Amino acid sequence: MVTAVRHLGPNWYASVMGTAAVATAGAGLPLHLPGLRTACTAVWALSLALLVTLLGARALHWTHHRDQARAHLLDPATAPFYGCLAMALSAVGGGAVTVGRDWIGVQAAVALDAVLFTAGTVIGLAAAVAVPYLMAVRHRTDPSQATPVWLLPLVAPMVSAALGPLLVPHLPPGQARETLLLACFAMFGLSLLATLLMLPLVFARLIAGGSLPLALTPTLFLVLGPLGQSTTAVGTFADVAPGVVPAPYSQAFGVLAVLYGVPVMGFALLWFGLATAHVLRARRHGMGFAMTWWAFTFPVGTCVTGAAALARHTGLVVYGWVSIGLYAVLVGAWAVTAVCTTRGLLSGALLAGPRTAPAVPRPVTGRTTSGAVR
């Protein structure tokens, strides 16, 4: 077991995030199907089990393979995934209050969410500072290496901002509730502005540098994370603000939910189409399964909850149908990715170390500009 976790990176927490997203997004749909909530609760329980298992495995990794753990922090391609730990903790905690309470009770669900939300928020804020700092002073990167993975540590506070309001009704009235709500609003601004700084680098890399490598192409869906999650966040602010903040501000949160959410969701749908086109192209060029496929899950889940929030606050049926359609995509992507991940685990391929290059280069053939073999 100790040897098996040597190459277990922080990117594995994405599987927890994606599984929790299936549960919480399904519970928030403007659709009432028999058995849907029970299925969502079962999926949440699975996400909790995955989180506990990964926390144990990562503890072994840090205890017995500290050289590899430090190498992950100093690797610009791996370090941003430390944001996934924070988001996994917050996502499972939010799922406890949303659906887990049906099985474990409200009191236990609130206690579990309080612990996981606090831990996820602290780790998320630390990652939002530490990872960009490492990228500036220790990593060797240039704009041509920019990928959507760079967004991960910056999105973590947005996840806390969207899920924190679920705890507001369970706090004593007055200062405690208002403090938590406005703290979540501050994290919304923190994450949004940081994303607006980083996203132009990603888009410029895509336009000027061409398509991403095949294995990284699914990460284009990560851009949906801050878009959908911020739309979800302003919706949850508007849900809990009445009675928590003074009347003018509570009404302003309701206005913000619509005036911010509508255009951002529009851009999210535009990016969804662009990312899908790139993925279809990559599949035609031979893109195989990799752990980056989990990018098809949690970011899409945030768009499901964002569209559902807009359906609540605008009263428009079209947003309800958008959330249902995106949820169908989410469930299909999660099912395929979960099966492929399980298969890779059983075969040992996903936990194997990176392949070493052959000592002697293999002979190759090339062609001249005229097409002749040389």
C-alpha positions in Angstrom: 0.0 0.0 0.0 2.8 2.4 0.9 4.5 1.9 -2.5 1.2 2.1 -4.4 0.6 5.7 -3.2 4.0 7.1 -4.2 2.6 8.6 -7.4 -0.8 9.5 -5.9 -1.1 13.2 -6.6 -3.5 15.9 -5.4 -5.3 15.7 -8.7 -7.1 12.6 -7.3 -9.3 14.9 -5.2 -11.1 15.8 -8.4 -12.9 12.5 -8.3 -14.3 13.5 -4.9 -15.4 16.8 -6.3 -17.0 15.3 -9.3 -18.9 12.7 -7.3 -20.2 15.3 -4.8 -21.3 17.5 -7.7 -23.6 14.8 -9.0 -25.3 14.6 -5.6 -25.7 18.3 -4.8 -26.6 19.3 -8.4 -29.2 16.6 -8.7 -30.8 17.7 -5.4 -31.2 21.3 -6.6 -32.9 20.5 -10.0 -36.3 22.1 -10.6 -37.5 18.5 -11.2 -39.0 16.0 -8.9 -38.5 12.4 -10.0 -39.3 9.5 -7.7 -36.0 8.2 -6.2 -33.9 11.1 -7.4 -33.1 12.4 -4.0 -32.4 9.0 -2.6 -30.0 8.3 -5.5 -28.3 11.7 -4.9 -27.9 10.9 -1.2 -26.3 7.6 -2.1 -23.9 9.3 -4.4 -23.0 11.8 -1.7 -22.3 8.9 0.7 -19.9 7.6 -2.0 -18.2 11.0 -2.2 -17.7 11.0 1.6 -16.2 7.5 1.4 -13.9 8.5 -1.4 -12.8 11.6 0.6 -11.9 9.6 3.7 -10.0 7.0 1.6 -8.1 9.7 -0.3 -7.2 11.6 2.9 -5.8 8.4 4.3 -3.9 7.6 1.2 -2.5 11.1 0.9 -1.4 11.0 4.5 0.6 7.8 3.7 2.0 9.6 0.7 3.2 12.6 2.7 4.6 10.3 5.5 6.5 7.8 3.4 7.2 9.7 0.1 8.0 13.3 1.2 10.4 13.7 -1.7 7.7 13.0 -4.2 5.3 15.3 -2.2 7.8 18.2 -2.3 8.4 17.5 -6.0 4.6 17.9 -6.6 4.7 21.3 -4.9 7.6 22.4 -7.1 6.1 21.1 -10.3 4.0 23.9 -12.0 1.9 21.2 -13.7 0.9 19.6 -10.3 1.0 22.3 -7.7 -2.3 23.9 -8.8 -4.1 20.7 -8.0 -3.7 21.4 -4.3 -6.8 23.6 -4.7 -8.7 20.4 -5.4 -8.2 19.3 -1.7 -10.0 22.4 -0.5 -12.8 22.1 -3.0 -13.3 18.4 -2.2 -13.7 19.1 1.5 -16.1 22.0 0.9 -18.1 20.0 -1.7 -18.6 17.0 0.5 -19.5 19.3 3.4 -22.1 21.2 1.4 -23.5 17.9 0.2 -24.0 16.8 3.9 -26.4 19.7 4.5 -28.0 19.4 1.1 -28.8 15.7 0.9 -26.7 13.9 3.5 -29.0 15.1 6.3 -31.7 12.7 5.0 -29.5 9.8 6.3 -27.4 11.2 9.1 -29.8 13.8 10.5 -29.6 17.6 10.4 -27.5 18.0 13.5 -24.8 15.6 12.3 -24.9 17.0 8.8 -24.4 20.6 10.1 -21.5 19.5 12.3 -19.9 17.6 9.5 -20.3 20.6 7.1 -18.9 23.0 9.7 -15.7 21.0 10.0 -15.3 20.3 6.3 -16.2 23.9 5.3 -13.8 25.4 7.8 -10.9 23.1 6.7 -11.7 23.6 3.0 -11.8 27.3 3.4 -8.5 27.6 5.3 -6.8 25.3 2.8 -8.4 27.0 -0.2 -7.2 30.5 1.0 -3.8 29.1 1.7 -3.6 27.5 -1.8 -4.9 30.7 -3.5 -1.8 32.5 -2.0 0.8 29.8 -1.9 0.5 28.3 -5.4 0.7 31.7 -7.3 3.6 32.6 -5.0 5.4 29.4 -5.9 4.7 30.0 -9.6 6.3 33.4 -9.3 9.4 32.6 -7.3 10.1 28.8 -7.7 8.4 27.5 -10.8 9.8 28.2 -14.2 6.8 29.1 -16.4 6.0 31.3 -19.3 2.7 32.3 -21.0 3.0 29.5 -23.6 2.6 27.0 -20.7 -0.6 28.5 -19.4 -3.5 26.0 -19.0 -6.8 26.1 -17.2 -5.2 24.0 -14.5 -3.7 27.3 -13.2 -7.2 28.4 -12.2 -7.7 25.6 -9.7 -6.3 27.2 -6.6 -8.0 30.5 -7.4 -11.5 28.8 -7.7 -11.3 27.1 -4.3 -12.4 30.3 -2.4 -15.3 30.6 -4.8 -16.5 27.1 -3.8 -16.4 28.1 -0.2 -18.3 31.3 -1.1 -21.1 29.3 -2.8 -21.4 26.6 -0.1 -20.8 28.7 3.1 -24.3 30.3 3.0 -25.8 26.8 3.6 -24.5 27.2 7.2 -25.9 30.7 7.8 -29.5 29.6 8.9 -27.9 27.3 11.5 -25.9 30.1 13.2 -27.3 32.3 16.0 -29.2 35.3 14.5 -27.4 38.6 14.3 -23.6 39.1 14.0 -22.7 35.5 13.4 -25.0 35.1 10.4 -24.1 38.4 8.9 -20.4 37.8 9.4 -20.4 34.5 7.6 -22.5 35.8 4.7 -20.3 38.8 4.2 -17.2 36.6 4.5 -18.5 34.4 1.8 -19.2 37.5 -0.3 -15.6 38.6 0.3 -14.3 35.2 -0.9 -16.5 35.6 -4.0 -14.8 38.9 -4.8 -11.3 37.5 -4.0 -11.8 34.5 -6.3 -13.6 36.4 -9.1 -10.9 39.1 -9.4 -8.1 36.5 -9.3 -9.8 34.5 -12.0 -10.1 37.6 -14.1 -6.4 38.1 -13.9 -5.6 34.5 -14.8 -8.2 33.7 -17.5 -6.8 36.1 -20.1 -3.5 34.1 -20.0 -5.3 30.9 -20.6 -7.3 32.3 -23.5 -4.3 34.0 -25.1 -2.4 30.7 -24.8 -5.2 28.9 -26.6 -5.6 31.4 -29.4 -1.9 32.2 -30.0 -0.4 28.8 -29.0 -2.9 26.5 -30.6 -4.8 23.6 -29.1 -3.7 22.1 -25.8 -1.9 18.7 -25.8 -4.4 15.9 -26.1 -4.3 14.7 -22.5 -4.8 18.3 -21.3 -7.7 19.2 -23.6 -10.4 18.1 -21.1 -9.0 20.8 -18.7 -10.7 23.4 -20.9 -13.9 22.5 -19.0 -12.2 23.8 -15.8 -13.0 27.4 -17.0 -16.6 26.6 -16.3 -15.8 26.2 -12.6 -15.5 29.9 -11.7 -18.3 30.8 -14.1 -20.9 28.4 -12.8 -19.8 28.5 -9.2 -19.9 32.3 -9.1 -23.4 32.2 -10.5 -24.3 29.7 -7.9 -22.8 31.8 -5.2 -24.7 35.0 -6.0 -27.9 32.9 -6.1 -27.2 31.4 -2.6 -26.4 34.9 -1.3 -29.8 36.1 -2.4 -31.5 33.0 -0.9 -30.2 33.6 2.6 -29.7 37.4 2.7 -33.3 38.4 3.8 -33.3 38.8 7.6 -29.5 38.4 7.7 -28.4 41.8 6.3 -30.5 45.1 6.3 -33.2 45.4 3.8 -31.5 47.5 1.1 -28.6 45.1 0.9 -30.7 41.9 1.0 -32.6 43.3 -2.0 -29.4 44.2 -3.7 -28.2 40.5 -3.4 -31.4 39.5 -5.2 -30.6 42.0 -8.0 -27.0 40.8 -8.2 -28.2 37.2 -8.6 -29.9 38.1 -11.9 -27.8 41.0 -13.3 -24.5 39.1 -12.6 -25.8 35.5 -13.2 -27.5 36.0 -16.6 -24.5 37.3 -18.5 -22.0 35.0 -16.8 -24.1 32.0 -17.5 -24.3 33.1 -21.1 -20.5 33.2 -21.3 -20.4 29.8 -19.6 -22.5 28.3 -22.3 -20.3 29.8 -24.9 -17.2 28.3 -23.3 -19.0 25.0 -23.0 -19.5 24.9 -26.7 -15.9 25.9 -27.4 -14.5 23.3 -25.0 -16.7 20.6 -26.4 -15.5 21.4 -29.9 -11.8 21.1 -28.8 -12.6 17.8 -27.0 -14.3 16.3 -30.0 -11.3 17.3 -32.1 -8.9 15.7 -29.6 -10.9 12.5 -29.7 -10.6 12.4 -33.4 -6.8 12.8 -33.0 -6.6 9.9 -30.5 -7.2 11.4 -27.1 -7.4 8.5 -24.6 -8.5 8.4 -21.0 -6.6 10.3 -18.4 -7.4 11.7 -14.9 -8.0 15.0 -16.6 -11.4 13.6 -17.7 -12.7 14.5 -14.2 -12.7 18.0 -15.5 -15.9 17.0 -17.3 -17.7 16.6 -14.0 -17.4 19.3 -11.2 -17.2 22.3 -13.5 -20.3 21.2 -15.4 -22.0 20.6 -12.0 -21.4 24.2 -11.0 -23.2 25.3 -14.2 -26.1 23.0 -13.2 -26.5 24.7 -9.8 -25.9 28.1 -11.4 -28.7 27.6 -13.9 -31.0 26.2 -11.2 -30.3 29.4 -9.2 -31.2 31.5 -12.1 -34.4 29.5 -12.6 -35.3 30.3 -8.9 -34.6 34.0 -9.1 -35.9 34.8 -12.6 -38.8 32.4 -12.7 -37.9 31.5 -16.2 -38.6 27.9 -17.2 -35.8 28.0 -19.8 -33.1 28.0 -17.1 -34.7 25.0 -15.5 -34.4 23.1 -18.7 -30.8 24.3 -19.1 -30.0 22.9 -15.6 -31.7 19.6 -16.5 -29.8 19.3 -19.8 -26.5 20.0 -18.2 -27.2 17.6 -15.4 -27.7 14.8 -18.0 -24.3 15.7 -19.4 -22.8 15.6 -15.9 -24.2 12.2 -15.0 -23.1 10.7 -18.3 -19.6 12.2 -18.0 -19.3 11.1 -14.4 -20.4 7.5 -15.2 -17.9 7.1 -18.0 -15.0 8.7 -16.1 -15.8 6.7 -12.9 -15.7 3.4 -14.9 -12.5 4.3 -16.7 -10.9 5.4 -13.4 -11.9 2.1 -11.7 -10.5 0.1 -14.6 -7.2 2.1 -14.4 -7.0 1.5 -10.7 -7.6 -2.3 -11.0 -5.0 -2.6 -13.7 -2.5 -0.4 -11.8 -2.0 1.9 -14.7 -3.2 5.0 -13.0 -0.9 4.6 -10.0 2.2 3.7 -12.0 5.1 6.1 -12.1 5.9 8.1 -15.2 7.4 6.2 -18.0 11.2 6.6 -18.6 12.5 7.4 -22.0 14.5 4.6 -23.7 18.3 4.9 -23.3 18.9 4.5 -27.0 16.7 6.5 -29.4 14.7 4.3 -31.8 15.5 4.7 -35.4 12.9 6.8 -37.2 12.1 7.7 -40.7 11.2 11.1 -41.9 10.0 12.7 -45.1 11.3 15.6 -47.1 9.0 18.4 -48.2 8.4 16.5 -51.4 7.2 13.5 -49.5 10.1 11.1 -50.1 11.3 8.9 -47.2 14.8 9.6 -45.9 
